[in-house]
Amino acid sequence: MNPLNPLRSGALQGAQRLTLRAGLRELPQEIYTLADTLEELDLSGNELHDLPGDLARLHRLRVIFCSNNRFTRLPEVLGRCPALEMVGFKANQIADVPAAALPPQLRWLILTDNRITALPDELGRRPRLQKMALAGNRLTALPAGLAACERLELLRISANQLDGLPDWLLALPRLTWLAHGGNPFSAAHEAQALEHTPMPHVPWSQLDVQALLGEGASGHIYRAARAGGETAALKVFKGEVTSDGLPLTELAASLQAGLHPQLIPAIGRLSEHPAGADGLLMPLVGPEFRTLAGPPSLASCTRDVYDPALRLTPRAALTLAAGIASALAHLHARGLSHGDLYAHNILHDGLGQARLGDFGAASFLASVPAHQAIRLQALDVRALGCLMEELVACCDEVSPPLQAMSALAQACLLADADRRPSAGDVAQQLRAKSGEA
């Protein structure tokens, strides 16, 4: 059936969400029959190179996705859409981002995997901006106007042509999740980790690759049996730009991370894959572990979405937080910032034991000056503060140790990054409080 038929027949009258994948080269006029209700429009996977000048007739439109099309310029009509707050144009050929294309209510901008060399200063005049995904472009600098975006929390600038990070970026009061690997200033450190980190190579021919366990932005994870019958998890990288950056950056960081009880470690590096793909062998985590939360939604933007049924005891919450803080301190000591410390990257058993994974947004601290390395660690600590806030909210009982963790979370969230505690200090204080719970 033609996917346009329900729209043309009027069957979608009153719809708030619409997805059209039909090889479109232009927007069908019938879409305006939804002008009074349509809030989310997904036009990904078509052959569009522009949007009509009257798109703003969709006056309730809040979200638009146009990934995997043929745009070479971000359409200026987006800037005339009064309610538009999320714009996603991943994997096009966009080289030009006009200031006029930025909606006044812009909150979330996705321009991953394009050809952008510069961004307009007017980004700093979008006070609601919280999240930007810009990995896989050709940026040589960030616009100075971005320093005014005090609500910016997540920024992905990996795999560009940047020669460093501006100091003002790391002074933004709410910046929490930053990925900057795969740029010229970090390439040497990533290459060194790939070439010189001791790690046994496991040939593809020695693995019995079995069930697919999951898929992330950067790769597929399989159950695999090694020679001798030992089972493990095998992550095979896709070899393309993801929202976080380059798979090789993730591979380098995974090798650099080393061993810690609360990390999902790399125990072998894949070699001799028939298609030349890179990969990592990791321990198979037991079935008692499950993901702590789901990733952010369109509504929550930068914060994870928890199952309302998840309840933790104060001891479990404190033990979990202490373990993750300890893992974070370990990564910092190993010269890494995690960049993506989120509950959706944490597996837990409900009793306080947890494992942190996913190094797709990790960055090498040695690639920046010492004062910036300290600030990068403070960003991770802010993410830890967010996590602790969320864990407290998962507890029904409010005990004195839990109140202490809540106060510690607020210290991690201080706008002045220089006043935040270190991950090691947080871990030490949480361990003491978990013993009291």
KAGI-V371854 format. One record per backbone hydrogen bond with DSSP energy under -1.0 kcal/mol. CO is the residue of the C=O (numbers start at 0). NH is the residue of the N-H. E is the energy in kcal/mol with one decimal. If there is no record, write none. Layout:
BEGIN
co->[CO;CO]
nh->[NH;NH]
e->[E;E]
END
This chain:
BEGIN
co->[1;3;4;5;9;11;15;15;17;23;27;28;29;30;31;33;33;38;38;39;40;41;47;51;53;54;56;57;61;61;62;63;64;66;70;71;71;74;75;76;77;84;84;85;86;87;89;93;95;97;98;102;106;106;107;108;109;111;115;116;119;120;121;122;125;129;129;130;131;132;134;138;142;143;144;145;147;148;152;152;153;154;155;157;161;168;176;178;180;182;182;185;186;187;188;189;190;191;192;199;201;202;203;207;210;213;217;218;219;220;220;221;222;223;224;225;229;231;232;233;234;235;244;245;246;247;248;249;250;251;252;259;261;267;268;270;272;277;278;279;280;280;281;285;289;293;296;299;299;304;306;312;313;314;315;316;317;318;319;320;321;322;323;324;325;326;327;328;329;330;331;334;336;339;341;342;344;345;346;347;352;354;355;358;362;363;364;368;369;370;371;372;373;374;375;376;377;378;379;380;381;382;383;384;385;386;387;388;391;393;398;399;400;401;402;403;404;405;406;407;408;415;416;421;422;423;424;425;426;427;428;429;430;432;432]
nh->[4;7;8;10;12;14;38;39;41;46;30;31;32;33;34;36;37;61;62;17;64;19;69;54;56;57;58;60;84;85;40;87;42;44;92;94;95;77;78;79;80;106;107;63;109;65;67;114;73;100;101;105;129;130;86;132;88;90;137;139;122;123;124;125;128;152;153;108;155;110;112;160;145;146;147;148;149;151;175;176;131;178;133;135;184;171;154;156;158;185;186;189;190;191;192;193;194;195;196;268;270;205;206;224;222;220;237;215;235;212;213;233;209;231;207;228;225;223;281;221;279;219;241;249;250;251;252;253;254;255;256;262;355;280;201;203;275;236;269;234;266;267;232;288;347;304;300;301;302;293;309;316;317;318;319;320;321;322;323;324;325;326;327;328;329;330;331;332;333;335;334;364;362;341;344;345;356;291;354;289;348;346;263;361;336;366;367;372;373;374;375;376;377;378;379;380;381;382;383;384;385;386;387;388;389;390;391;392;394;311;402;403;404;405;406;407;408;409;410;411;412;418;419;425;426;427;428;429;430;431;432;433;434;435;436]
e->[-1.9;-2.5;-2.5;-1.4;-1.5;-2.4;-3.0;-2.4;-2.8;-2.5;-1.7;-1.9;-1.8;-1.7;-1.4;-2.0;-3.0;-2.7;-2.5;-2.2;-2.5;-2.5;-3.0;-1.6;-2.2;-2.5;-2.2;-1.8;-2.8;-2.2;-2.5;-2.5;-3.5;-2.3;-2.5;-2.6;-1.2;-1.4;-1.3;-1.6;-1.6;-3.0;-2.3;-2.1;-3.0;-3.7;-2.4;-2.8;-2.4;-1.5;-1.6;-1.7;-2.7;-1.8;-2.6;-2.7;-3.2;-2.4;-2.6;-1.2;-1.6;-2.1;-2.3;-1.4;-2.1;-2.9;-2.3;-2.6;-2.2;-3.1;-2.7;-2.2;-1.8;-1.9;-2.0;-1.9;-1.9;-1.5;-2.8;-2.4;-2.2;-2.0;-2.8;-1.8;-1.1;-1.3;-2.7;-2.8;-2.3;-1.7;-1.3;-1.9;-2.6;-2.1;-1.8;-2.1;-2.1;-2.7;-1.4;-2.7;-2.0;-1.7;-1.8;-2.2;-2.9;-3.1;-2.8;-2.9;-2.8;-3.0;-1.6;-3.1;-3.5;-2.6;-2.8;-2.6;-3.6;-2.7;-3.3;-2.9;-2.3;-2.0;-3.0;-1.6;-2.6;-2.5;-2.4;-2.5;-2.0;-2.1;-1.8;-2.0;-3.3;-3.2;-2.9;-2.1;-2.1;-2.2;-2.3;-3.0;-3.4;-1.1;-3.2;-1.8;-2.8;-2.2;-2.3;-2.7;-1.0;-3.2;-2.2;-2.5;-2.5;-2.8;-2.6;-2.4;-2.6;-2.2;-2.2;-2.5;-2.2;-2.2;-2.4;-2.3;-2.0;-2.2;-2.4;-2.1;-1.5;-2.4;-1.5;-2.4;-2.0;-1.3;-1.5;-1.8;-2.4;-2.7;-2.5;-2.5;-1.7;-2.6;-2.2;-1.1;-2.5;-1.5;-1.6;-2.1;-1.7;-1.3;-2.5;-1.8;-1.6;-1.5;-1.5;-1.9;-1.8;-1.9;-2.0;-2.0;-2.0;-2.3;-2.5;-2.2;-2.1;-2.4;-2.4;-1.7;-1.6;-2.6;-2.4;-2.1;-1.8;-2.2;-2.1;-2.2;-2.4;-1.7;-1.5;-1.7;-1.1;-1.9;-1.2;-2.1;-2.5;-2.2;-2.3;-2.6;-2.3;-1.7;-1.9;-2.7;-1.2;-1.0;-1.1]
END
